[in-house]
């Protein structure tokens, strides 16, 4: 009899415990009705690091205004040792930062950038899963990741964590007829910043001229925003839009573009070409090579060549094969000490290959003109070297 009573009590306790658990789960799901999770898209700014815009995720509990956070995968510091060098070689670590939404919005308001909020169409279970994933990812031991501009950046990270915690197969309704290259996508945002575009193009190689698939284009915040606006997710035979509301939380302001260098890369290269032709004419007239002009051209060319050469070993996939190495390489520094004609012939061959390579790679603005400047020195040296050997 006692055993039956004990078993009955245990059964009652088990049922009550299960009921409490179900009740707690039900309450947690109900509380998610007051939670909104959104994709935030910030428009481009004028600073180099903000030219392409930014993406973040907003977690907002309407019952508690203090629970209104922006999760941003774009936190970095220029103060870290060798930041620029590490960025060039693809060794930069970024962090997931969690900011109060007010501070986040105020930062972009000061820049004059707009912030568009797309509220995600999530079930209660998906909200819980995404919330838990965000807070787990924000833990000190998890927040740091190896940044890659094209393949693993603040936008692709936000997309990936949303996709992982939203059920169903995602369809972005990508009806973009064009399929631009990586370089063309970058150029859309460097319009008006020609020296910045020139610097970027110097570092990018042949792979940057390959076409980016619709999904790969989502490394850009505005592209991801457009895709989410048209996106759907399909689960258990039912389809629903990924976004159920869009509003602008920060209106675009006035952006002041700082005055840069007054001349474009092409204008500077043409001016250098005119000087090179004048020096060449003077050398031929007096039958003597202007060594000072060799130093003026070859030292910057060789130093730039060292950078291009080192970038071949960068972890950025789009810099590993750069045909501009045939123009900008360390050889001119070596030739300042070795003036035998065979080295000039070698340099001439490299520049010819550089021009041929233009069929596969889009070069930085003005580099072909710079190549013509260097050709004036090569031709001058070969002429006088041949006369000396007669």
DRENKOLGU-702012 format. One line per field, with one value per residue (C-alpha): residue in three letters; x, y, z. Coordinates in Angstrom, 3 decimals. Each point is the difference from the previous one (the first is absolute). Layout:
N
r	[ALA ...]
c1	[X ...]
c2	[Y ...]
c3	[Z ...]
# end
This chain:
390
r	[UNK UNK UNK UNK UNK UNK UNK UNK UNK UNK UNK UNK UNK UNK UNK UNK UNK UNK UNK UNK UNK UNK UNK UNK UNK UNK UNK UNK UNK UNK UNK UNK UNK UNK UNK UNK UNK UNK UNK UNK UNK UNK UNK UNK UNK UNK UNK UNK UNK UNK UNK UNK UNK UNK UNK UNK UNK UNK UNK UNK UNK UNK UNK UNK UNK UNK UNK UNK UNK UNK UNK UNK UNK UNK UNK UNK UNK UNK UNK UNK UNK UNK UNK UNK UNK UNK UNK UNK UNK UNK UNK UNK UNK UNK UNK UNK UNK UNK UNK UNK UNK UNK UNK UNK UNK UNK UNK UNK UNK UNK UNK UNK UNK UNK UNK UNK UNK UNK UNK UNK UNK UNK UNK UNK UNK UNK UNK UNK UNK UNK UNK UNK UNK UNK UNK UNK UNK UNK UNK UNK UNK UNK UNK UNK UNK UNK UNK UNK UNK UNK UNK UNK UNK UNK UNK UNK UNK UNK UNK UNK UNK UNK UNK UNK UNK UNK UNK UNK UNK UNK UNK UNK UNK UNK UNK UNK UNK UNK UNK UNK UNK UNK UNK UNK UNK UNK UNK UNK UNK UNK UNK UNK UNK UNK UNK UNK UNK UNK UNK UNK UNK UNK UNK UNK UNK UNK UNK UNK UNK UNK UNK UNK UNK UNK UNK UNK UNK UNK UNK UNK UNK UNK UNK UNK UNK UNK UNK UNK UNK UNK UNK UNK UNK UNK UNK UNK UNK UNK UNK UNK UNK UNK UNK UNK UNK UNK UNK UNK UNK UNK UNK UNK UNK UNK UNK UNK UNK UNK UNK UNK UNK UNK UNK UNK UNK UNK UNK UNK UNK UNK UNK UNK UNK UNK UNK UNK UNK UNK UNK UNK UNK UNK UNK UNK UNK UNK UNK UNK UNK UNK UNK UNK UNK UNK UNK UNK UNK UNK UNK UNK UNK UNK UNK UNK UNK UNK UNK UNK UNK UNK UNK UNK UNK UNK UNK UNK UNK UNK UNK UNK UNK UNK UNK UNK UNK UNK UNK UNK UNK UNK UNK UNK UNK UNK UNK UNK UNK UNK UNK UNK UNK UNK UNK UNK UNK UNK UNK UNK UNK UNK UNK UNK UNK UNK UNK UNK UNK UNK UNK UNK UNK UNK UNK UNK UNK UNK UNK UNK UNK UNK UNK UNK UNK UNK UNK UNK UNK UNK UNK UNK UNK UNK UNK UNK UNK UNK UNK UNK UNK UNK]
c1	[0.000 2.790 1.753 -3.146 -0.341 3.657 -0.402 -3.159 1.697 2.977 -2.325 -1.881 3.277 1.240 -3.207 0.054 3.657 -0.716 -2.982 2.136 2.651 -2.611 -1.481 3.454 0.733 -3.394 0.608 3.434 -1.533 -2.735 2.565 1.662 -3.044 1.435 3.460 1.020 3.199 1.022 2.684 1.561 1.605 2.102 0.646 3.573 2.003 2.970 2.785 1.914 -1.172 -3.657 -0.191 -1.887 -2.527 -0.597 -2.353 -1.121 -2.775 -2.407 -1.502 -2.871 -2.195 -2.991 -0.738 3.401 1.510 3.379 -0.009 0.547 3.348 1.877 2.231 2.783 2.627 2.045 1.857 3.722 2.671 2.628 2.076 0.806 3.595 0.691 -3.723 0.434 2.672 -2.101 -3.047 1.941 1.151 -3.431 1.027 -2.419 -2.211 -3.390 -2.383 -3.726 -0.934 -3.265 -1.097 -3.124 -2.107 -0.004 3.803 0.116 -2.503 1.636 3.341 -1.502 -2.068 3.225 1.469 -3.054 -0.745 -3.489 -0.948 -2.739 -1.640 -1.550 -1.957 0.482 -3.063 0.927 -1.964 0.323 2.300 2.216 0.234 1.160 2.542 1.362 0.115 1.916 2.393 0.705 0.681 2.160 1.940 0.484 1.748 3.651 1.314 -2.142 -0.232 3.260 0.240 2.455 -1.369 -0.015 -1.520 -1.534 -0.793 -0.401 -0.909 -2.534 -2.778 0.559 0.285 -3.375 -1.578 1.432 -1.168 -3.499 -0.145 1.163 -2.797 -2.837 -1.650 -0.514 1.714 0.887 -0.947 1.208 -1.880 3.240 -1.144 3.128 0.689 3.579 2.792 2.757 3.558 1.316 1.927 -3.093 -1.909 2.755 0.085 -3.668 0.988 3.291 -1.581 1.301 2.971 2.318 3.207 -1.620 -1.220 3.497 1.547 -2.530 0.517 3.756 -0.482 -2.724 1.024 -1.498 -2.513 -1.676 -1.030 -1.946 -3.779 -1.588 -3.051 -3.210 0.741 3.618 -1.213 -1.655 3.273 -1.277 -2.541 -2.332 -0.118 -0.911 -2.699 -1.545 0.148 -1.618 -2.769 -0.869 0.980 -2.206 0.536 -1.831 -0.588 -2.505 -1.464 -0.788 1.781 0.263 1.879 3.229 -0.890 -3.399 0.717 2.546 0.581 2.764 1.196 2.644 -0.639 2.871 1.808 2.542 3.342 2.984 2.607 3.482 1.999 2.555 2.918 -1.077 1.278 -1.181 2.340 -0.313 0.918 3.044 1.096 -0.354 2.058 2.698 -0.089 0.523 3.008 1.329 -0.204 1.729 2.820 0.271 0.291 2.658 1.967 -0.036 1.070 2.985 0.612 0.086 -2.350 -1.565 0.738 -1.881 -3.213 0.648 0.075 -3.153 -1.941 1.611 0.021 -3.795 -0.640 2.179 -1.512 -3.521 1.185 1.010 -3.542 -1.583 2.402 -0.802 -3.736 0.371 0.305 -3.017 -2.883 -2.385 -0.874 -0.417 3.583 1.920 0.425 0.666 1.333 1.049 3.042 1.492 0.029 0.426 2.631 3.271 2.152 0.583 1.626 2.389 0.716 1.133 3.121 0.153 -0.059 0.780 -2.151 -1.423 -1.897 -1.567 -1.055 -1.526 -1.911 -1.209 -1.295 -1.843 -1.737 -1.049 -1.539 -1.701 -1.721 -1.067 -1.393 -2.418 -2.194 -0.743 0.284 -1.291 2.958 0.037 -0.658 3.087 2.259 0.199 1.179 2.606 1.153 0.558 2.084 2.217 0.293 1.591 2.793 0.430 0.219 2.471 2.273 -0.137 0.890 3.083 1.042 -0.053 2.079 2.564 0.348 0.697]
c2	[0.000 2.392 -0.726 0.937 3.248 0.884 -0.778 2.083 2.975 -0.277 -0.084 3.065 1.863 -0.979 1.207 3.252 0.558 -0.617 2.347 2.709 -0.483 0.209 3.047 1.653 -0.766 1.334 3.170 0.456 -0.350 2.482 2.506 -0.128 1.790 3.202 -0.594 1.385 -0.999 2.052 0.351 3.470 1.394 3.164 1.990 0.778 2.821 2.021 -1.616 -2.773 -2.643 1.106 0.315 -3.268 0.416 -2.292 -2.699 -0.824 -1.907 1.648 -1.868 1.961 -1.139 2.354 -0.783 1.252 2.952 -0.770 -3.216 1.778 -0.939 0.184 -3.006 1.153 -2.304 2.991 1.027 0.677 2.397 1.849 0.109 -3.695 -0.708 -0.033 0.299 1.175 -2.600 -2.778 1.157 -0.109 -3.548 -1.231 -0.475 2.462 -1.110 1.679 -0.291 -0.316 3.069 0.575 3.643 1.729 0.832 3.692 0.221 -2.025 2.240 3.183 -1.038 -0.341 3.119 1.946 -1.462 0.994 -3.649 -1.448 -3.148 -2.211 -2.578 -3.175 -1.873 -3.726 -2.191 -2.540 -2.524 0.038 -3.049 1.684 3.163 -2.018 -1.894 3.172 1.859 -2.827 -0.240 3.748 0.137 -3.119 1.491 3.232 -1.808 1.098 -3.394 -0.041 3.589 0.188 -1.268 0.217 2.692 -0.320 2.870 -2.044 -3.326 0.462 3.523 1.796 -0.517 -3.656 -0.812 1.615 -1.848 -3.352 0.114 1.032 -2.781 -2.631 0.873 0.594 -3.256 -0.991 0.431 3.603 1.523 3.509 0.644 1.070 1.357 2.051 -0.517 1.237 -1.947 2.510 -0.798 0.558 3.015 1.528 -0.401 1.825 2.776 0.757 1.295 1.702 2.366 3.439 -1.518 -0.680 -0.232 -2.483 -1.999 0.144 -1.316 -2.826 -0.938 -0.128 -2.674 -2.039 -2.660 -2.062 -1.751 3.341 0.061 -3.239 0.286 -0.083 -2.222 1.532 -1.479 1.161 3.537 -0.021 1.045 3.529 1.301 1.628 -3.150 -2.130 2.503 -0.227 -3.796 -0.241 2.348 -2.438 -3.151 -2.851 -3.102 -3.246 -2.622 -2.879 1.045 3.529 3.126 3.294 3.248 0.449 3.599 1.203 3.695 2.559 3.472 2.569 0.553 2.561 2.341 0.879 3.195 2.249 -1.669 2.279 -1.405 1.073 1.533 -2.457 0.328 2.418 -2.128 -3.443 -2.995 0.353 3.687 -0.685 -2.881 2.130 2.784 -2.544 -1.300 3.517 0.477 -3.438 0.841 3.344 -1.651 -2.682 2.652 1.847 -3.210 -0.846 3.501 0.099 -3.781 -0.584 -1.756 2.057 -2.223 2.293 -0.670 -3.750 0.289 2.136 -2.686 -3.227 0.458 0.556 -2.731 -2.474 0.858 -0.406 -3.265 -1.302 0.600 -1.670 -2.931 -0.492 0.190 -3.149 -1.824 1.683 -2.114 2.151 -2.355 2.859 1.254 -3.217 0.372 3.604 0.600 3.510 -1.714 0.056 3.804 0.648 -2.325 0.258 -0.339 3.799 0.194 -2.743 1.693 3.205 -1.954 -2.295 1.982 -2.703 0.013 -3.487 1.295 2.740 -2.613 -2.055 3.039 0.708 -3.576 0.307 3.202 -1.607 -2.860 2.636 1.529 -3.461 -0.814 2.901 -2.354 -1.971 2.561 3.534 2.036 2.945 3.376 1.479 -3.056 -0.457 3.607 -0.598 -3.017 2.320 2.288 -2.912 -1.045 3.387 -0.811 -3.553 1.055 2.772 -2.374 -2.690 2.555 1.310 -3.450 -1.264 2.998 -0.675 -3.622 0.849]
c3	[0.000 0.952 -3.293 -1.907 1.942 -0.630 -3.717 -0.173 1.704 -2.341 -3.009 1.232 0.566 -3.467 -1.639 1.964 -0.921 -3.658 0.166 1.581 -2.696 -2.742 1.697 0.220 -3.639 -1.000 1.998 -1.614 -3.442 0.857 1.236 -3.404 -1.405 1.461 -1.514 -3.372 -1.777 -3.022 -2.639 0.059 -3.147 0.222 -3.152 -1.109 1.568 -1.224 2.033 -1.756 2.476 -0.388 -3.806 -0.362 2.813 2.962 1.287 3.533 1.792 2.434 2.961 1.549 2.909 -0.027 3.664 1.102 -1.861 1.526 -2.037 -3.301 -1.466 -3.281 -0.672 -2.314 -1.508 -1.147 3.153 -0.457 1.191 -2.026 3.194 -0.165 -0.930 -3.757 -0.784 -3.612 -0.705 1.506 -1.964 -3.275 0.679 1.061 3.638 1.563 2.881 0.434 2.950 0.498 2.013 1.867 0.193 1.308 -3.039 0.909 -0.089 -3.216 -1.781 1.261 -1.506 -3.480 0.426 0.601 -3.186 -2.015 -0.804 0.020 1.920 -1.433 2.264 -1.436 2.649 -0.506 -0.353 2.672 2.017 3.782 -0.136 -2.598 2.103 2.994 -2.105 -1.615 3.307 1.683 -2.965 0.056 3.726 -0.174 -2.910 1.980 2.872 0.389 -1.071 -3.170 -1.211 -2.009 -3.569 -2.912 -2.293 -3.789 -1.953 -2.812 1.664 3.753 1.058 2.186 -2.562 -0.831 3.715 0.709 -2.934 1.050 3.627 -1.113 -2.588 2.494 2.421 -2.465 -1.040 -3.595 -3.325 -0.845 -3.346 -0.627 -3.207 -1.594 -3.300 -0.645 -3.675 0.172 1.643 0.705 0.981 3.504 -1.266 -1.605 3.262 1.867 -2.602 0.629 3.423 -0.838 -2.522 0.888 1.857 -2.925 2.003 2.360 -3.002 -1.478 3.211 0.237 -3.654 0.513 2.654 -1.711 -2.490 -2.805 2.261 0.707 -3.670 0.352 0.182 3.457 0.408 1.385 3.422 -0.060 -0.715 3.422 1.602 -0.753 2.562 -2.521 -2.141 3.031 0.959 -3.471 0.045 3.436 -1.157 -2.816 1.894 1.177 2.068 -0.664 2.695 0.139 -3.328 1.152 -1.167 1.861 -0.614 1.929 0.861 1.158 0.563 -1.183 1.367 0.113 3.573 -0.976 -2.906 -2.362 0.889 -1.611 -0.670 -0.420 -2.358 1.026 -2.802 -1.222 -2.357 -2.756 -2.902 -1.080 -0.450 -3.786 0.079 2.176 -2.224 -3.142 1.578 0.839 -3.575 -1.396 2.303 -0.978 -3.704 0.549 1.958 -2.667 -2.715 2.016 0.568 -3.695 -0.903 2.346 -0.353 3.712 2.421 2.807 2.976 2.369 -1.904 0.153 3.797 -0.019 -1.885 1.127 3.777 0.334 -2.582 1.882 3.397 -1.395 -1.515 3.420 1.266 -3.041 0.339 3.692 -0.728 -2.097 3.345 1.587 1.266 -2.041 -2.911 -2.478 0.369 -0.535 -3.790 -0.950 -3.523 0.982 1.515 -3.519 0.181 3.711 1.413 1.955 -3.169 -0.441 3.455 -1.018 -3.332 1.690 0.937 -3.043 -3.219 -2.527 -3.127 0.565 3.038 -2.114 -2.527 2.810 1.263 -3.537 -0.289 3.313 -1.087 -3.286 2.007 2.173 -3.028 -1.230 3.440 -0.350 -2.014 3.201 2.786 0.439 1.191 2.368 -1.581 -1.634 0.224 -3.784 -0.293 2.702 -2.019 -2.981 2.232 0.971 -3.632 -0.812 2.462 -1.249 -3.655 0.871 1.909 -2.690 -2.688 1.771 1.215 -3.590 -1.138 2.701 -1.091 -3.651]
# end
